[in-house]
Amino acid sequence: MGLLKDKKLISLREIEGPASPHQRQLEMALKNKQQALEYVADVAALAEFVGGKVQSLGLGEDWALSKEIYPGVEAFFVFNRADTEFPSSLKVLFGGENVKPVRGEELASFAILYVSHMLRYVKESNRDKKLPEVCYKV
Amino acid sequence: MARKSQNNHYKILIGLPEIDGAVSYHQREINRALKPRLKALEYVAEASKLAEFIGGRLEWLGLREDWTIAKPIFPGVEIYFVFTRANGEAPPSLKVFYSGDRISLMKGDDLSRLALACINQMLRFVRVNNPGKHLPDICYKV
């Protein structure tokens, strides 16, 4: 397991500027998908399914995982389960020495597709449960 | 299409029409996007370096191609890029196929978006590795 706090992670805002249209696109896409990730019981199995690595931010997250897009370009997914105060939350960050030349639009596409694949894992590993609708649409 | 790859295993390679149906909108979309990008791939001098740059591996499919690169997307999901340079008779050609035991989980629009993103990364490789050359405009737009 890697420790994320030593890595420089950035959001699409740092790549595209404060009015990043793709950060908004990403947030909108995550909004209706993140709740389904509450059904992830085994993060290591999820990481294996998407070809990623379990990571640790050391910031009280429930789980984090990274997935290489290209050599030197990685996406990081940081998930917090819902509690009595806050709904579930999935943050996506990017890192790696080659991340800057990649367009924000492409990074957002990869991130959304990776999360869609996570929902396929949720669907496959929870066949007996009624899941959020979005799981059946990916 | 079943092809024997370098590691001597037969692989089933499919196109978007096999995923989306015969009238695949995404196949047309990808064909349109490939057109302006093809010429730029003629500037790839070392396909093994290109494969490394995009996180893929060189393959050989025996289709008289100049190079084939397989890019793993997820375990059980791979995209194959098969490039043939222009010659006296035919223009350059890039064919995109999909393979893997989980490919049927994927949607056509997801695969076409991923393939295009990988091709854009190939054009970044062309740009980085050909300083001082006048490249097709598309290389400066990705």
Interface residues (C-beta under 8 A of the other chain):
Chain A: E48 F49 V50 G51 E68 I69 Y70 P71 P101 V102 R103 E106 S109 F110 L113 S116 H117 R120 V138
Chain B: E52 F53 I54 G55 P72 I73 F74 P75 L105 K107 D110 R113 L114 A117 N120 Q121 R124 V142
